[in-house]
């Protein structure tokens, strides 16, 4: 494969693959290890190849993927067709070694990274932030939170992260019983989605709200959080390094202004 523009067409769990000659659609075989003389048998189509199949599509974004020697350009689009039953299941692409690495990487980029955060507010309205020692925001302030574990509800992930990072036990309201037994209250639950770079990795963030009856003793995790501190809402917005945190805190401020 060269540095031409490739096309990732996806529709309800199906994507378009072609063979080395641009003929498709082709179907991957999960578990296949034979990759042929080129090291691959199936790939993403070029735009011209998709047009030759009579396809039209709506472009969503363009990603640039660096494999260490070449930066590949992949354009993502939604085809203007009914559900393509004879296309490849997206989940099968990754498990067939005969699918070109660019196609597998392209599918990998579309998998959502899930993050859970929590706004912890004391009785005076101050917001808890942690100064981070490692990861994306080293040296900056963020809300308690992080990546979800496998098979973990975002609400439970936020509770876990608050304990791991700050050493405090919290309860997040769950009025609908979404993560277990229902518990009364307002969880706020501000949900955001964003792609931050041309690499195209997509993040979804769930931010909850907890109002405390008293300010707890903090026990920051030594290898992750340098210190925890409480800030008035406006200062927390200014200090928060994460765009997700800023937006969630701004949403909370806007909610308070209209209620």
C-alpha positions as CSV (number, residue, x, y, z in Angstrom):
1,X,0.0,0.0,0.0
2,X,1.2,3.5,-0.7
3,X,0.4,7.0,0.5
4,X,-2.9,7.4,-1.5
5,X,-6.1,8.3,0.3
6,X,-7.9,5.2,1.5
7,X,-11.6,5.0,2.4
8,X,-13.1,3.6,5.6
9,X,-16.8,3.2,4.8
10,X,-18.9,2.0,7.8
11,X,-22.6,1.3,8.2
12,X,-24.1,-0.2,11.4
13,X,-21.2,-2.5,12.2
14,X,-20.2,-3.3,8.6
15,X,-17.2,-2.0,6.7
16,X,-16.1,-2.3,3.1
17,X,-12.9,-4.3,2.3
18,X,-11.4,-5.1,-1.1
19,X,-8.7,-7.5,-2.4
20,X,-5.3,-6.4,-3.7
21,X,-6.9,-5.6,-7.1
22,X,-9.6,-3.4,-5.6
23,X,-12.4,-5.9,-6.0
24,X,-15.0,-6.1,-3.3
25,X,-16.7,-6.5,-1.1
26,X,-14.5,-9.0,0.6
27,X,-15.1,-10.9,3.8
28,X,-12.4,-11.5,6.5
29,X,-12.0,-14.9,8.1
30,X,-11.5,-14.7,11.9
31,X,-8.5,-16.7,13.0
32,X,-6.8,-16.8,9.6
33,X,-3.0,-16.7,9.7
34,X,-2.1,-17.2,6.0
35,X,-1.3,-13.7,4.7
36,X,-0.1,-14.4,1.1
37,X,3.0,-13.2,-0.6
38,X,2.3,-9.5,0.1
39,X,1.7,-10.1,3.8
40,X,-2.0,-9.3,3.4
41,X,-4.9,-10.3,1.2
42,X,-7.6,-7.7,2.1
43,X,-7.5,-3.9,2.5
44,X,-9.4,-0.7,2.6
45,X,-10.5,0.6,-0.8
46,X,-9.3,3.7,-2.6
47,X,-11.9,6.3,-3.2
48,X,-11.9,5.6,-6.9
49,X,-12.4,1.9,-6.3
50,X,-15.5,2.6,-4.2
51,X,-16.9,5.0,-6.8
52,X,-16.4,2.2,-9.4
53,X,-18.7,0.1,-7.3
54,X,-21.4,2.8,-7.7
55,X,-21.0,4.0,-4.1
56,X,-21.5,7.5,-2.7
57,X,-20.9,8.5,0.8
58,X,-20.9,11.4,3.3
59,X,-17.4,12.2,4.7
60,X,-17.2,12.4,8.5
61,X,-13.5,13.1,9.0
62,X,-10.0,12.3,7.8
63,X,-7.3,10.6,9.9
64,X,-3.6,10.4,9.5
65,X,-1.9,7.2,10.7
66,X,1.8,6.9,11.1
67,X,3.1,3.3,10.8
68,X,6.7,4.4,11.4
69,X,7.7,4.7,7.8
70,X,4.6,6.3,6.1
71,X,1.8,8.5,7.1
72,X,-1.4,7.0,5.6
73,X,-4.5,9.1,5.0
74,X,-7.8,7.4,5.7
75,X,-11.1,9.2,5.0
76,X,-14.1,8.0,7.1
77,X,-17.5,8.1,5.6
78,X,-21.1,6.8,5.8
79,X,-22.3,5.1,2.6
80,X,-25.6,6.3,1.1
81,X,-27.0,2.7,0.9
82,X,-29.2,0.4,2.8
83,X,-27.5,-1.9,5.4
84,X,-24.7,-3.7,3.4
85,X,-25.3,-7.3,4.4
86,X,-22.4,-8.6,2.2
87,X,-19.8,-6.3,3.7
88,X,-17.3,-7.3,6.5
89,X,-18.4,-7.3,10.1
90,X,-16.2,-4.7,11.8
91,X,-15.4,-7.0,14.7
92,X,-14.0,-9.7,12.3
93,X,-11.5,-7.4,10.7
94,X,-9.1,-7.3,13.7
95,X,-9.0,-11.1,14.1
96,X,-8.0,-11.9,10.5
97,X,-4.2,-11.6,10.0
98,X,-4.7,-11.4,6.2
99,X,-6.4,-8.0,6.6
100,X,-3.8,-5.2,6.0
101,X,-2.6,-3.6,9.2
102,X,-3.9,-0.2,8.1
103,X,-7.4,-1.5,7.9
104,X,-7.1,-3.1,11.3
105,X,-5.6,0.0,12.8
106,X,-8.4,2.0,11.2
107,X,-11.0,-0.1,12.9
108,X,-9.1,0.2,16.2
109,X,-9.2,4.0,15.9
110,X,-13.0,3.9,15.8
111,X,-13.4,2.0,19.1
112,X,-14.5,4.5,21.8
113,X,-12.2,5.1,24.7
114,X,-14.4,5.5,27.8
115,X,-13.6,7.8,30.6
116,X,-15.4,8.4,33.9
117,X,-14.9,11.6,36.0
118,X,-16.6,13.0,39.1
119,X,-17.2,16.5,40.3
120,X,-16.9,16.3,44.1
121,X,-18.3,19.3,45.8
122,X,-18.0,20.2,49.5
123,X,-20.8,21.9,51.6
124,X,-19.4,25.4,50.7
125,X,-19.5,24.6,47.0
126,X,-15.7,24.1,46.5
127,X,-14.6,21.6,43.8
128,X,-11.9,18.9,44.4
129,X,-9.1,18.8,41.8
130,X,-6.0,16.6,41.8
131,X,-2.6,17.7,40.5
132,X,-1.5,14.8,38.3
133,X,1.9,13.1,38.4
134,X,1.7,10.9,35.3
135,X,-0.3,10.4,32.1
136,X,-1.8,12.9,29.7
137,X,-2.0,15.8,32.2
138,X,1.2,15.5,34.2
139,X,1.8,18.6,36.3
140,X,-1.8,19.9,35.8
141,X,-5.0,19.8,37.7
142,X,-7.9,17.5,36.8
143,X,-11.1,16.1,38.2
144,X,-10.8,12.7,39.8
145,X,-11.3,10.1,37.1
146,X,-9.8,7.9,34.4
147,X,-10.3,5.1,31.9
148,X,-13.0,2.6,32.6
149,X,-12.1,-1.0,33.3
150,X,-13.5,-3.8,31.2
151,X,-17.2,-4.5,32.0
152,X,-17.4,-1.5,34.3
153,X,-20.3,0.9,34.4
154,X,-19.1,4.6,34.2
155,X,-20.7,5.4,37.5
156,X,-18.8,2.6,39.2
157,X,-15.7,3.7,37.4
158,X,-16.0,7.2,38.8
159,X,-16.4,5.8,42.3
160,X,-13.4,3.6,41.9
161,X,-11.2,6.4,40.6
162,X,-12.2,8.8,43.4
163,X,-11.0,6.1,45.9
164,X,-7.8,5.2,43.9
165,X,-6.7,8.8,43.3
166,X,-7.9,10.6,46.4
167,X,-8.5,7.8,49.0
168,X,-12.1,8.8,49.6
169,X,-15.3,6.8,49.5
170,X,-18.2,8.5,47.6
171,X,-21.7,7.5,46.6
172,X,-23.1,8.7,43.3
173,X,-26.8,8.9,43.0
174,X,-28.4,6.4,40.7
175,X,-32.1,7.2,40.5
176,X,-32.8,4.8,37.6
177,X,-30.8,1.9,38.9
178,X,-28.5,2.0,35.8
179,X,-25.5,0.5,37.6
180,X,-27.2,-1.7,40.2
181,X,-29.6,-0.9,43.0
182,X,-31.4,2.5,42.5
183,X,-30.4,5.3,44.9
184,X,-32.2,8.7,45.0
185,X,-30.6,12.0,44.0
186,X,-29.3,13.8,41.0
187,X,-26.1,12.4,39.4
188,X,-25.8,15.3,36.9
189,X,-24.1,12.9,34.4
190,X,-22.6,15.2,31.7
191,X,-21.7,13.1,28.7
192,X,-19.2,14.3,26.1
193,X,-17.6,12.9,22.9
194,X,-14.5,14.3,21.3
195,X,-11.6,13.5,18.9
196,X,-8.6,15.6,19.9
197,X,-6.1,15.0,17.1
198,X,-5.7,13.9,13.5
199,X,-4.9,10.4,14.7
200,X,-8.6,10.0,15.2
201,X,-8.8,8.3,18.5
202,X,-12.3,9.0,19.9
203,X,-13.1,9.6,23.6
204,X,-16.4,9.5,25.4
205,X,-16.5,11.0,28.9
206,X,-19.1,10.6,31.7
207,X,-18.9,13.2,34.4
208,X,-21.0,12.8,37.6
209,X,-21.7,15.1,40.5
210,X,-21.4,14.3,44.2
211,X,-22.3,16.7,47.0
212,X,-20.6,15.9,50.3
213,X,-22.0,16.6,53.7
214,X,-18.5,17.3,55.0
215,X,-15.0,17.8,53.5
216,X,-13.1,14.4,53.9
217,X,-9.5,13.8,54.6
218,X,-7.6,13.3,51.3
219,X,-5.1,10.5,50.8
220,X,-3.7,11.1,47.2
221,X,-2.2,8.1,45.5
222,X,1.5,8.7,45.8
223,X,2.5,7.6,42.3
224,X,-0.4,9.3,40.5
225,X,-1.6,12.5,42.4
226,X,0.8,15.0,43.8
227,X,-1.9,16.7,45.9
228,X,-5.6,17.3,46.1
229,X,-7.1,20.8,46.7
230,X,-10.5,22.5,46.8
231,X,-11.3,25.4,44.5
232,X,-14.3,27.7,44.0
233,X,-16.1,26.7,40.8
234,X,-14.7,29.6,38.6
235,X,-11.2,28.8,39.7
236,X,-11.7,25.1,39.1
237,X,-12.8,25.9,35.6
238,X,-9.7,28.0,35.0
239,X,-7.3,25.4,36.5
240,X,-8.8,22.2,34.9
241,X,-6.4,21.0,32.1
242,X,-8.8,18.6,30.5
243,X,-11.3,19.9,28.0
244,X,-13.8,17.4,29.3
245,X,-13.4,18.7,32.8
246,X,-13.7,22.3,31.7
247,X,-16.9,21.7,29.7
248,X,-18.5,19.6,32.5
249,X,-17.7,22.3,35.1
250,X,-19.0,25.0,32.7
251,X,-22.2,23.0,32.3
252,X,-22.6,22.8,36.1
253,X,-22.1,26.5,36.4
254,X,-24.7,27.2,33.6
255,X,-27.1,24.8,35.4
256,X,-26.7,26.6,38.7
257,X,-27.3,30.0,37.0
258,X,-30.7,28.9,35.6
259,X,-31.9,27.1,38.7
